[in-house]
């Protein structure tokens, strides 16, 4: 099954065509199939079925992290639209959330009184040539704001070669230039980060990471099924399993807490998100180490799926802000917010 391809020159989706690099094309087709098959019609965060939502994202991460990255963006966009605007994505639309604010060029939004236009560069846009629509954060004179954009507009141009990493190459994460592109504001200024769902979505990303770590650990588990492990390898397998089980338990608890307080009236959402992401990132990092030490270079050199899973997870985990997030968590705890 191929994804719908507009005529050449009709915007970001025009580059998703036969002849694109295999990882990109394969991921594009899988993502489109998930959307068109309604597989990504997941329960909304706080709906009483958040555990089911996180479980689906984790399962996608275990299958293919680049696909999971696009799927997570799509389902997050659907949740954001519901939370901020009360609307829904149309059937067949493939949405992304482009909200990175890294050092470098920026995206600006201006209004002439009749509508908003986007100008500038947005960095780290996953699905740049695959998505049909995106929710994009941009700077305005009043502060940062979220906008909905139709990516078939001629002013939307992915920047070639702006992703040099081997990991997550299939996610089609490129910088995108916007040339006077019409955009629809979603929510109020700073509404994207101030809503309760921002924290819930952060936990969803961690679910994808965990699925990726499970895929890496599967290589060691498969090896154990083919021949007896030596004592050291068996110890690494036991450690990896314990870590992954603990992370699943943490995600399950987070899902229950979100369902109990979907609007975050207790103001514990930020602490929860920081805790979960920090712990899951630590688990994933340690699983990478355990599996690598137990299996050596063989799977990395001779098993393409394993090598890709390791590279993808290594890059995807860097979406975590590491010590900066740990420092924020410690500061919140010192103020008495969400103390254990």
VEXKEKE-563444 format. One line per 5 residues: number of its first residue (from 1); their letters; for each residue x, y, z of C-alpha. Coordinates in nm, 3 decimals. Layout:
NUM	a	X/Y/Z; ...
***
This chain:
1	xxxxx	0.000/0.000/0.000; 0.141/0.341/-0.098; 0.054/0.676/0.050; -0.134/0.935/-0.157; 0.115/1.154/-0.342
6	xxxxx	0.017/1.501/-0.471; 0.171/1.639/-0.791; 0.531/1.756/-0.770; 0.578/2.096/-0.611; 0.256/2.094/-0.408
11	xxxxx	0.419/2.110/-0.067; 0.575/1.896/0.202; 0.401/1.571/0.117; 0.524/1.580/-0.242; 0.857/1.417/-0.150
16	xxxxx	0.686/1.100/-0.017; 0.707/0.905/-0.342; 0.849/0.583/-0.482; 1.225/0.606/-0.506; 1.266/0.772/-0.166
21	xxxxx	1.517/0.602/0.068; 1.386/0.266/0.184; 1.357/0.351/0.558; 1.163/0.666/0.476; 0.929/0.500/0.226
26	xxxxx	0.863/0.196/0.444; 0.783/0.411/0.748; 0.564/0.642/0.539; 0.358/0.349/0.417; 0.324/0.195/0.762
31	xxxxx	0.220/0.527/0.916; -0.036/0.592/0.643; -0.172/0.241/0.688; -0.216/0.293/1.062; -0.406/0.618/1.004
36	xxxxx	-0.623/0.487/0.721; -0.692/0.163/0.910; -0.805/0.362/1.219; -0.542/0.184/1.428; -0.444/0.523/1.573
41	xxxxx	-0.796/0.605/1.688; -0.672/0.570/2.047; -0.849/0.670/2.369; -0.777/1.029/2.470; -0.562/1.094/2.778
46	xxxxx	-0.779/1.103/3.088; -1.063/0.916/2.918; -1.049/0.629/3.166; -0.848/0.423/2.915; -0.513/0.600/2.924
51	xxxxx	-0.339/0.272/3.001; -0.468/0.136/2.671; -0.331/0.444/2.493; 0.015/0.407/2.647; 0.013/0.033/2.580
56	xxxxx	-0.055/0.093/2.210; 0.230/0.345/2.185; 0.464/0.105/2.363; 0.369/-0.176/2.126; 0.435/0.048/1.826
61	xxxxx	0.773/0.141/1.968; 0.860/-0.224/2.006; 0.776/-0.285/1.641; 0.945/0.020/1.483; 1.048/0.337/1.665
66	xxxxx	1.031/0.567/1.363; 0.671/0.461/1.302; 0.596/0.505/1.671; 0.742/0.857/1.661; 0.503/0.957/1.382
71	xxxxx	0.211/0.777/1.545; 0.276/0.950/1.878; 0.279/1.288/1.705; -0.047/1.212/1.525; -0.238/1.094/1.833
76	xxxxx	-0.095/1.384/2.036; -0.222/1.628/1.773; -0.567/1.469/1.789; -0.568/1.508/2.168; -0.448/1.870/2.146
81	xxxxx	-0.717/1.963/1.895; -0.981/1.810/2.120; -0.847/1.983/2.431; -0.783/2.332/2.293; -1.024/2.368/2.004
86	xxxxx	-1.292/2.106/2.050; -1.244/1.980/1.694; -1.119/1.658/1.539; -0.885/1.564/1.256; -1.058/1.453/0.938
91	xxxxx	-1.034/1.087/0.830; -0.713/1.010/0.643; -0.526/1.320/0.760; -0.180/1.254/0.898; -0.089/1.506/1.168
96	xxxxx	0.237/1.599/1.334; 0.323/1.822/1.630; 0.621/2.047/1.555; 0.698/2.225/1.880; 1.077/2.212/1.917
101	xxxxx	1.251/2.535/2.011; 1.620/2.463/1.966; 1.891/2.729/1.930; 1.905/2.864/1.576; 1.648/2.992/1.328
106	xxxxx	1.293/3.050/1.449; 0.941/3.048/1.313; 0.732/3.365/1.347; 0.359/3.423/1.311; 0.202/3.755/1.217
111	xxxxx	-0.158/3.866/1.183; -0.288/4.130/0.942; -0.627/4.140/1.113; -0.786/3.893/0.874; -0.563/3.589/0.931
116	xxxxx	-0.226/3.457/1.044; 0.081/3.384/0.831; 0.391/3.183/0.921; 0.741/3.285/0.814; 1.077/3.136/0.903
121	xxxxx	1.222/2.795/0.983; 1.091/2.526/1.215; 1.347/2.271/1.331; 1.302/1.898/1.399; 0.976/1.842/1.211
126	xxxxx	0.905/1.468/1.220; 0.709/1.352/0.918; 0.809/1.662/0.722; 0.731/1.496/0.388; 0.483/1.239/0.523
131	xxxxx	0.227/1.435/0.728; -0.059/1.620/0.562; -0.110/1.866/0.850; 0.082/1.985/1.154; 0.035/2.174/1.476
136	xxxxx	0.325/2.418/1.487; 0.443/2.651/1.763; 0.558/2.996/1.652; 0.666/3.322/1.810; 0.417/3.611/1.806
141	xxxxx	0.434/3.961/1.944; 0.236/3.843/2.247; 0.425/3.518/2.310; 0.448/3.165/2.176; 0.134/3.023/2.018
146	xxxxx	0.015/2.706/1.846; -0.112/2.701/1.486; -0.266/2.440/1.258; -0.112/2.426/0.910; -0.200/2.243/0.591
151	xxxxx	0.132/2.113/0.460; 0.030/2.097/0.095; 0.069/2.476/0.081; 0.337/2.581/-0.170; 0.511/2.786/0.095
156	xxxxx	0.599/2.477/0.303; 0.945/2.351/0.205; 1.143/2.077/0.384; 1.514/2.154/0.409; 1.717/1.876/0.241
161	xxxxx	1.989/1.704/0.444; 1.890/1.875/0.769; 1.887/1.533/0.941; 2.228/1.366/0.939; 2.177/1.101/1.206
166	xxxxx	2.147/0.732/1.115; 1.912/0.678/1.407; 1.544/0.765/1.348; 1.616/0.832/0.981; 1.282/0.675/0.892
171	xxxxx	1.092/0.938/1.093; 1.167/1.195/0.818; 1.261/1.459/1.075; 1.375/1.766/0.881; 1.382/2.139/0.926
176	xxxxx	1.096/2.305/0.737; 1.088/2.655/0.588; 0.758/2.845/0.588; 0.714/3.116/0.324; 0.406/3.326/0.406
181	xxxxx	0.196/3.019/0.492; -0.162/3.066/0.618; -0.223/2.919/0.962; -0.512/2.878/1.204; -0.447/2.962/1.571
186	xxxxx	-0.529/2.682/1.815; -0.586/2.792/2.173; -0.449/3.106/2.334; -0.095/3.239/2.375; 0.113/2.982/2.566
191	xxxxx	-0.194/2.758/2.575; -0.003/2.465/2.425; 0.226/2.424/2.727; -0.015/2.544/2.996; -0.282/2.280/2.931
196	xxxxx	-0.298/1.963/3.140; -0.257/1.745/2.833; 0.096/1.874/2.773; 0.216/1.669/3.070; 0.007/1.366/2.973
201	xxxxx	0.161/1.374/2.626; 0.510/1.371/2.774; 0.433/1.038/2.938; 0.313/0.905/2.602; 0.656/0.977/2.452
206	xxxxx	0.814/0.773/2.734; 0.587/0.483/2.640; 0.740/0.487/2.291; 1.091/0.489/2.439; 1.005/0.188/2.652
211	xxxxx	0.880/-0.004/2.351; 1.209/0.069/2.178; 1.403/-0.068/2.477; 1.191/-0.382/2.472; 1.279/-0.432/2.106
216	xxxxx	1.650/-0.406/2.191; 1.609/-0.655/2.477; 1.425/-0.896/2.246; 1.758/-0.966/2.073; 1.904/-1.102/2.396
221	xxxxx	1.586/-1.291/2.478; 1.587/-1.449/2.131; 1.949/-1.553/2.181; 1.851/-1.723/2.506; 1.589/-1.921/2.319
226	xxxxx	1.844/-2.050/2.067; 2.123/-2.157/2.301; 2.205/-2.153/2.674; 2.339/-1.820/2.799; 2.658/-1.804/3.000
231	xxxxx	2.632/-1.672/3.353; 2.720/-1.315/3.262; 2.471/-1.297/2.974; 2.199/-1.450/3.190; 2.263/-1.186/3.456
236	xxxxx	2.233/-0.910/3.197; 1.903/-1.060/3.075; 1.772/-1.072/3.431; 1.870/-0.710/3.492; 1.711/-0.593/3.166
241	xxxxx	1.389/-0.779/3.242; 1.366/-0.631/3.593; 1.419/-0.280/3.460; 1.162/-0.315/3.183; 0.906/-0.463/3.422
246	xxxxx	0.956/-0.173/3.664; 0.914/0.082/3.384; 0.589/-0.084/3.270; 0.462/-0.061/3.629; 0.550/0.309/3.647
251	xxxxx	0.367/0.377/3.319; 0.061/0.187/3.440; 0.051/0.393/3.759; 0.088/0.716/3.563; -0.204/0.615/3.339
256	xxxxx	-0.425/0.552/3.643; -0.333/0.886/3.797; -0.409/1.069/3.473; -0.749/0.901/3.450; -0.823/0.998/3.811
261	xxxxx	-0.732/1.364/3.751; -0.744/1.436/3.376; -0.758/1.817/3.420; -0.468/1.809/3.668; -0.661/1.990/3.937
266	xxxxx	-0.407/1.857/4.188; -0.123/2.026/3.994; 0.084/1.707/4.005; 0.104/1.654/3.629; 0.442/1.819/3.580
271	xxxxx	0.610/1.625/3.859; 0.457/1.303/3.727; 0.577/1.366/3.374; 0.930/1.454/3.488; 0.951/1.147/3.712
276	xxxxx	0.823/0.905/3.450; 1.039/1.038/3.168; 1.352/1.042/3.386; 1.296/0.687/3.505; 1.206/0.543/3.166
281	xxxxx	1.504/0.715/3.005; 1.731/0.564/3.272; 1.580/0.220/3.215; 1.623/0.244/2.838; 1.984/0.359/2.872
286	xxxxx	2.068/0.073/3.107; 1.892/-0.183/2.887; 2.103/-0.068/2.592; 2.412/-0.125/2.805; 2.304/-0.466/2.938
291	xxxxx	2.214/-0.601/2.594; 2.530/-0.463/2.436; 2.752/-0.621/2.700; 2.571/-0.953/2.683; 2.568/-0.988/2.303
296	xxxxx	2.886/-0.808/2.196; 2.929/-0.663/1.850; 2.765/-0.950/1.661; 2.402/-0.829/1.651; 2.511/-0.471/1.584
301	xxxxx	2.714/-0.584/1.284; 2.503/-0.870/1.146; 2.143/-0.802/1.253; 2.007/-0.499/1.066; 1.686/-0.480/1.269
306	xxxxx	1.876/-0.481/1.598; 2.133/-0.228/1.478; 1.851/0.002/1.366; 1.665/-0.042/1.696; 1.977/0.052/1.894
311	xxxxx	2.052/0.353/1.674; 1.690/0.469/1.678; 1.653/0.442/2.055; 1.985/0.615/2.119; 1.873/0.917/1.915
316	xxxxx	1.510/0.921/2.034; 1.615/0.924/2.401; 1.790/1.253/2.346; 1.448/1.413/2.329; 1.476/1.385/2.707
321	xxxxx	1.638/1.693/2.858; 1.847/1.488/3.102; 2.000/1.689/3.386; 1.796/1.996/3.300; 1.476/1.800/3.366
326	xxxxx	1.627/1.640/3.676; 1.710/1.987/3.810; 1.354/2.106/3.743; 1.214/1.802/3.924; 1.441/1.860/4.221
331	xxxxx	1.341/2.227/4.236; 0.971/2.138/4.234; 1.023/1.879/4.508; 1.217/2.129/4.717; 0.913/2.357/4.700
336	xxxxx	0.696/2.076/4.832; 0.524/2.003/4.500; 0.445/1.634/4.459; 0.694/1.514/4.719; 0.710/1.135/4.750
***
